[in-house]
Structures are given as C-alpha cells and as structure tokens.
Amino acid sequence: MAFSSQHGGNIIEAAAAMGVEADSLIDFSANINPLGMPDSLKRAITDNLALAERYPDVEYRALHQALAAYHQVPAQWVLAGNGETELIFNLVQQLSPRKALLLTPGFAEYRRALTRIGCEIVDFHLSEAQGWQPDESLLTVLTPELDCLFLCTPNNPTGLMPDSALLLAIAQRCRENHIALIMDEAFLDFLPQEPGLIPHLARFPQLYVLRSLTKFFAIAGLRLGYLVSADTATVGRIREQREPWTINAFAALAGEVILNDQAYIAASYRWLSAEQPRLFNGLNELAGIKAWPPRANYIFLRCDVNGLELQRALLEENILIRHCANYPGLDARYYRVAIKSPADNDRLLDALRRVLKYTDGADE
Ligand SMILES: Cc1ncc(COP(=O)(O)O)c(C=O)c1O
C-alpha cells in the first residue's frame, strides 16, 4: 500500500498508518530546503510580532514593490499569493480556458484547477524512452484549438529542465496561436544559472510565470508565491476580484526580506552543489535503482525490484519518500526523493542499502 494522496509532505497520514509519531519520520517526500527558514526572516518576524494584530495592506504594496524590484519588472506585472497554489487557481479561473494541454507526469494542481472550471484537458505524455523530456513534437500539437498550456520548469516529479531554445520556441508558438502559456517555475531558484522566462515576458503578452518561495526559503507553512506577467489586464482583474488579505502579514514580510538574504542564498547553493551529485551518485550505485540526473532539490527514480514496495519498506526505516504511482503516466516503480542534509541523505542511502540487500535479485 502507498501513502501520499496528491502531494508529498503528508507525514501525518504516513505516521498514523505506521502507528508512529510524525516527528519520528524523516520526510523525503516534500522538497524543502534543509537549511530551514532564513535567520533574517526569523528575526524579522520576532521583531514584528505586532503585525499579527492588524490587517495587512490589502494591496500588499511593499511586497509587490520588493518582488518587482527583484525581477526588474513593473509592479503591475506582479501579484503575490498565499503560496503559488492560490495563483494557479486564480489564474485558471480568470483565463477560463476551454481546452488545455498538460504534460504527464506533472504537478497535480493544474489538473484540479482546470477540472474545477470544466476545462477539457488533453494530455501530452512524456516518455521514459525520450528521457522524460519534451521535444519538438510538442510544437506540432500547439494548435489554435488549445487555449492553455502548463509547463513546469524544472518539472515535478522528474526534476528535469527542458532545453531553453525549445522553451522559447514553445512560447513563440503559443503567441502565434493565442495559447496562454503558464510556466511553473516553483523550483527554478534551485538552479542558479537559469533565469527562466521572466526576462522574456515583454515579448510574450500571454505568458504567465508562477514562482514559489516556499521550497527554496523553507516557508511551506508560512506560504508565499507570486505571478509575473506582462498581461496587466489579467493580473489586474485577479487583483480586483480575489478575496482580500489571503497573504498573512508575516508571509508578506517574508517576501520583503528573504530575496535579499545573499548569505542564505549562497549557503543553499553550496549545500545543493555538494549534495545533489552525491545523493544522485549514491542512488545510482544501488543495484535495482535507476535515478535521473536532478536539476533541482529532488531526484526521480525507478525501482526495478519485483514485488518491493519501496515506500513501505523505507517507512519501516522511519523514512518517508514520495510514491509516484498516482501520477498519470507513471506506475508503482517510480518514486521521488528530496535532497536533504548530508546526514539525512546518508540515512536514506543506508536504509536503501538495507532494504535492497534483503530483497531477492537486487544485490547481484
Ligand atoms: C511544481 C509545483 N508547483 C507549485 C507548487 C506549490 O507551491 P506553493 O507551496 O508555493 O503553493 C508545488 C508544491 O509542491 C509544486 O511542486
């Protein structure tokens, strides 16, 4: 049996099923920076506890200015949300596409948001034979009957980044065919060399870039994400029509503080540049495991040991990983693991060695 309904991070459910305390599990199922919340933010929150006593600015002016300055775009292009997830739903509702294309496997919330407004969904299957990456054949299916395309760069759960020339060709094709292109760059901050599509927004008025700050800055419980687009009419309508005050005062404060925390950002890159290849190599050395080279802070893998329920076996070792069987296009052989601290990554590798050693056919 597999735990994890739609998302990683469901340690409460997994712990309850195991009859153990949630705190006793090491959570490799949610992809959160192990450096934890930046100290600069902890200080800002404790110094400003009185913010909880009044309403935040309903326009979040200081927050939007900080985000706009960071990306060097006009403030009208930016809209913050209570996590990126809120903006996925707001944007889909505002654009109200009739027919959308989704790449599989992909993040579940696009489908939920589109289904909620009755949008027809066409799937474009990424295949293992093509390394789980889209290629030029995606361009040929971007026809005028489509209204909307979601892309996730780097993709979740595969952790792979499509070629940047292909991304621009897709944006071009979407512009020609009036297809709203929604780029989910939730994990892009983990790729210091990749600017993403925000620098190209002025050329593509139907391009919507979504960013999350919850993973890189480890504020998944505080929640903050944002939308950036040159389509100021759509951004403005969402701003006017949505519920007030969905971002709490501390999350708004976070957005003004963390992007300037260069020490935290540099320390995060140091951690990832060491642990990303180390965990990847460690996984690939295990007989029975095939891992794909990660670009972000998580690793997609296949377990080829017949009859082994890897998630269940690792739970016995107090480790929770993300089962990917419920992603359209994948099956029970696929899993995703977060890249965590050196000590936790060692625990994962040790536990995997134990689990695979006692499994027929895996170790020889
Ligand atoms: C690809 C992707 N996009 C967006 C989100 C949502 O991020 P947030 O926590 O900012 O709502 C997630 C969360 O797991 C994700 O994996």
The ligand as an SDF file (V2000), in Angstrom:
LIG
                    3D

 16 16  0  0  0  0  0  0  0  0999 V2000
    5.6430   22.1130   -9.2620 C   0  0  0  0  0  0  0  0  0  0  0  0
    4.9840   22.8160   -8.1200 C   0  0  0  0  0  0  0  0  0  0  0  0
    4.3710   23.9900   -8.3340 N   0  0  0  0  0  0  0  0  0  0  0  0
    3.7670   24.6520   -7.3400 C   0  0  0  0  0  0  0  0  0  0  0  0
    3.7400   24.1450   -6.0590 C   0  0  0  0  0  0  0  0  0  0  0  0
    3.0330   24.9040   -4.9920 C   0  0  0  0  0  0  0  0  0  0  0  0
    3.8770   25.7020   -4.2760 O   0  0  0  0  0  0  0  0  0  0  0  0
    3.3770   26.5820   -3.0540 P   0  0  0  0  0  0  0  0  0  0  0  0
    3.8350   25.9100   -1.8050 O   0  0  0  0  0  0  0  0  0  0  0  0
    4.0530   27.9130   -3.2680 O   0  0  0  0  0  0  0  0  0  0  0  0
    1.8940   26.6940   -3.1440 O   0  0  0  0  0  0  0  0  0  0  0  0
    4.3450   22.9270   -5.7900 C   0  0  0  0  0  0  0  0  0  0  0  0
    4.3040   22.3540   -4.4310 C   0  0  0  0  0  0  0  0  0  0  0  0
    4.6700   21.2470   -4.1960 O   0  0  0  0  0  0  0  0  0  0  0  0
    4.9880   22.2480   -6.8450 C   0  0  0  0  0  0  0  0  0  0  0  0
    5.5870   21.0710   -6.6440 O   0  0  0  0  0  0  0  0  0  0  0  0
  1  2  1  0
  2  3  1  0
  2 15  2  0
  3  4  2  0
  4  5  1  0
  5  6  1  0
  5 12  2  0
  6  7  1  0
  7  8  1  0
  8  9  2  0
  8 10  1  0
  8 11  1  0
 12 13  1  0
 12 15  1  0
 13 14  2  0
 15 16  1  0
M  END
$$$$
